[in-house]
Amino acid sequence: MTIYDSAQGRRSAILRKLREDSTVTVAQLSENFGVSEVTIRKDLSILKDRKLLIRVHGGAILETAITQEDPDVGGFHANKLINVREKEAIGRAAAAHIKDGDTIMIDSGTTALEVAKNLHSFHDLTIITNSINAMMEALKYNRFKVILLGGLVRGSSFSTVGALAESNLKLFYCDKLFLGVDSFSVEAGLSTPSVEEASTNQVMISRAREVIAVFDSSKINKRALAFIAMPDKINTVIIDSKLPASVRGQLSGMNINVEIVNV
């Protein structure tokens, strides 16, 4: 345990540790510096305001860890640290929509990946995905038919995109698509920073009988560069309880099923 005489010294030490490890947790820092978790959260908030780090659930990540990994969006590793408990709960709720014998499609989002982690109760599924991570999770069950789409591999999201992926998609139909979302608004629809990802998602939507959007409330009322689809292309939204009531009302008014998960 290291004790610092000043808050500024402690905050400098936090930044040094971030540069070494890229991520820190509130609990870890509290123990290391011998101060309360409330004090550490205050330190992280101040450093966030100075744009020296990015706050995530339970801790922080280094600002440059995001911008260096992928100028589009921040990279899969950064995204998976944000709102972890919410994403896990959404993944469990989404998996409850699956039935044995279904053909499901899972896209490359970090929340969609949580669906692949919750398939323990099923015995007969065909899983189509452009996500290398989702493919690896699906293979762990050792009983499903797993199809990984070909295409250009995006290192930031570990996904396949582009003309080859879209050509592969046109060979299939699926019962349910689990679609992660980078940005969502009722007026602007679903969007993502990646033009290639958006195009691949559009084809996915066209091949699905039911589209289930899975994302946490931090994505609400935002718009990214590349348009995917308007909300009327979605059948169900599964999201955490921080969804604004006004947005929930708008979605329900569009006959979109809104399923709220509590964390």
C-alpha positions in Angstrom: 0.0 0.0 0.0 1.3 3.4 -1.0 0.3 6.6 0.9 0.4 10.0 -0.9 0.6 13.3 1.0 -1.6 15.1 -1.6 -4.5 14.3 -3.9 -2.5 15.5 -6.8 0.3 13.0 -6.1 -2.3 10.2 -5.9 -3.9 11.2 -9.2 -0.5 11.3 -10.8 0.1 7.8 -9.5 -3.2 6.6 -10.9 -2.2 7.9 -14.4 1.1 6.2 -14.1 -0.6 2.9 -13.3 -3.1 3.4 -16.2 -0.1 3.9 -18.6 1.3 0.6 -17.4 -1.9 -1.5 -17.4 -4.3 0.5 -19.6 -7.1 -0.3 -17.2 -7.7 0.2 -13.4 -10.5 -0.7 -11.0 -11.8 1.4 -8.1 -11.4 -1.5 -5.7 -7.8 -2.0 -6.8 -6.9 1.6 -6.4 -8.6 2.0 -3.1 -6.5 -0.9 -1.7 -3.3 0.3 -3.3 -3.5 3.8 -2.0 -5.2 3.2 1.3 -8.1 5.5 0.7 -11.9 5.0 0.4 -13.6 4.0 -2.9 -15.5 7.3 -2.7 -12.2 9.2 -2.8 -11.0 7.1 -5.8 -14.2 7.8 -7.7 -13.7 11.5 -7.1 -10.1 11.2 -8.4 -11.3 9.4 -11.5 -14.0 11.9 -12.1 -11.5 14.8 -11.9 -9.1 13.0 -14.3 -12.0 12.3 -16.6 -13.0 16.0 -16.7 -9.4 16.8 -17.6 -9.8 14.3 -20.5 -6.9 12.1 -19.1 -9.0 8.9 -18.8 -12.4 7.4 -19.7 -14.6 6.1 -16.9 -16.1 2.7 -17.3 -18.1 0.5 -14.9 -16.0 -0.1 -11.8 -12.9 1.7 -13.0 -11.3 3.6 -15.8 -9.3 3.0 -19.0 -6.6 5.2 -20.5 -7.8 7.8 -23.0 -5.1 6.9 -25.5 -5.9 3.2 -25.2 -9.1 3.9 -27.1 -7.9 6.4 -29.7 -4.9 4.3 -30.7 -6.7 1.1 -31.1 -9.3 2.3 -33.6 -10.1 5.8 -34.6 -13.6 4.6 -35.6 -15.1 3.6 -32.3 -12.5 2.8 -29.6 -12.1 -0.9 -30.2 -13.6 -4.1 -28.9 -11.4 -4.2 -25.8 -12.4 -0.8 -24.7 -16.1 -1.3 -25.4 -16.3 -4.5 -23.5 -15.3 -2.7 -20.3 -18.2 -0.3 -20.4 -21.4 -1.2 -18.5 -20.4 -4.8 -18.0 -23.2 -5.8 -15.7 -25.8 -4.3 -17.9 -24.5 -6.1 -21.0 -24.4 -9.4 -19.1 -28.0 -9.0 -18.0 -29.1 -8.0 -21.5 -27.4 -11.1 -22.9 -29.2 -13.4 -20.5 -32.5 -11.9 -21.3 -31.9 -12.0 -25.1 -31.0 -15.7 -24.9 -34.4 -16.4 -23.4 -35.9 -15.5 -26.8 -34.2 -18.5 -28.5 -35.8 -21.9 -29.0 -34.1 -25.2 -29.7 -33.9 -25.7 -33.5 -33.5 -22.0 -34.2 -31.1 -20.5 -36.7 -29.7 -17.4 -35.0 -27.4 -14.7 -36.2 -25.1 -12.8 -33.9 -23.3 -9.6 -34.9 -20.0 -8.4 -33.6 -21.1 -6.1 -30.8 -19.9 -6.6 -27.2 -23.5 -6.9 -26.0 -24.4 -9.4 -28.7 -21.4 -11.5 -27.6 -23.1 -11.9 -24.3 -25.9 -13.8 -26.1 -23.4 -16.4 -27.2 -22.3 -16.8 -23.6 -25.8 -17.8 -22.5 -26.7 -20.8 -24.7 -26.1 -23.5 -22.1 -29.7 -24.8 -22.1 -29.9 -25.4 -25.8 -29.0 -28.6 -27.8 -29.8 -27.8 -31.4 -28.9 -24.4 -32.8 -27.4 -23.1 -36.0 -25.3 -20.0 -35.3 -24.3 -17.6 -38.1 -22.0 -14.8 -37.1 -19.4 -12.3 -38.4 -17.9 -12.1 -34.9 -14.7 -14.1 -34.3 -15.4 -13.8 -30.5 -18.9 -15.1 -30.8 -17.7 -18.0 -33.0 -15.2 -19.0 -30.3 -17.9 -18.8 -27.6 -20.3 -20.9 -29.7 -17.7 -23.6 -30.4 -17.2 -24.1 -26.6 -20.6 -25.8 -26.4 -19.4 -28.5 -28.8 -22.8 -29.3 -30.1 -24.0 -26.4 -32.4 -23.6 -25.8 -36.1 -21.5 -22.7 -36.3 -21.0 -20.7 -39.4 -18.4 -17.8 -39.5 -18.9 -15.4 -42.4 -16.0 -14.7 -44.6 -14.8 -11.2 -45.4 -12.4 -8.5 -44.5 -11.4 -8.8 -40.8 -11.7 -5.6 -38.7 -9.1 -5.8 -36.0 -10.9 -3.4 -33.7 -14.1 -5.4 -33.5 -12.8 -8.9 -34.5 -15.5 -9.0 -37.1 -15.8 -9.8 -40.8 -17.3 -7.2 -43.1 -17.4 -6.1 -46.7 -18.6 -7.6 -50.0 -17.6 -11.2 -49.2 -19.3 -11.2 -45.8 -22.5 -9.7 -47.5 -22.3 -12.2 -50.3 -22.1 -15.1 -47.7 -25.1 -13.6 -45.8 -27.3 -13.8 -48.9 -27.0 -17.6 -48.7 -28.9 -17.8 -45.4 -32.1 -16.9 -43.6 -32.3 -16.8 -39.9 -35.0 -17.0 -37.3 -33.5 -14.3 -35.0 -30.8 -11.7 -35.4 -29.2 -10.3 -32.3 -27.9 -6.9 -33.3 -25.7 -4.8 -31.2 -25.9 -1.0 -31.6 -23.2 1.7 -31.3 -25.7 4.6 -31.4 -29.4 4.8 -31.4 -32.1 7.5 -31.6 -35.8 7.3 -32.5 -35.3 10.1 -35.1 -32.0 9.0 -36.7 -32.3 5.2 -36.2 -29.4 2.8 -35.6 -25.9 3.9 -36.6 -22.2 2.9 -36.3 -18.9 4.7 -36.9 -17.9 2.0 -39.5 -19.3 2.3 -43.0 -18.4 -1.4 -43.7 -20.0 -2.6 -40.4 -23.2 -0.6 -41.3 -23.5 -2.2 -44.7 -23.0 -5.7 -43.3 -25.6 -5.0 -40.6 -28.1 -3.9 -43.3 -27.8 -7.2 -45.1 -28.1 -9.1 -41.8 -31.4 -7.3 -41.1 -32.7 -8.3 -44.5 -32.1 -12.0 -43.9 -33.8 -12.2 -40.4 -37.4 -13.1 -39.6 -37.0 -11.3 -36.3 -34.6 -8.5 -35.3 -33.7 -8.2 -31.7 -31.5 -5.1 -30.8 -29.4 -5.5 -27.7 -27.6 -2.5 -26.3 -27.2 -0.6 -23.0 -28.7 2.8 -22.4 -25.4 4.7 -22.9 -26.1 4.3 -26.7 -29.4 6.2 -26.5 -29.9 9.6 -28.3 -26.7 9.3 -30.1 -25.8 9.3 -33.8 -22.7 7.9 -35.5 -21.3 8.3 -39.0 -22.9 5.4 -40.8 -26.6 4.7 -40.9 -27.8 1.1 -40.5 -31.7 1.3 -40.3 -34.6 3.1 -38.8 -36.2 1.7 -35.7 -39.2 0.2 -37.6 -36.8 -2.5 -38.8 -36.5 -3.8 -35.2 -39.0 -6.1 -33.5 -37.6 -6.1 -30.0 -35.2 -3.8 -28.0 -33.6 -5.3 -24.9 -32.0 -2.7 -22.8 -31.3 -1.7 -19.1 -33.5 0.3 -16.9 -31.8 3.6 -17.5 -33.7 3.9 -20.8 -35.6 7.3 -20.7 -39.3 6.8 -20.3 -39.9 9.2 -23.2 -37.9 6.9 -25.6 -39.6 3.8 -24.2 -43.0 5.4 -25.0 -41.9 6.3 -28.5 -40.7 2.8 -29.2 -43.8 1.2 -27.8 -45.9 3.6 -30.0 -44.1 2.2 -33.0 -45.1 -1.4 -32.0 -41.6 -2.2 -31.0 -41.4 -4.6 -28.0 -39.3 -3.0 -25.3 -37.8 -5.4 -22.7 -36.2 -3.8 -19.7 -33.6 -5.7 -17.6 -32.7 -4.7 -14.1 -29.2 -4.8 -12.8 
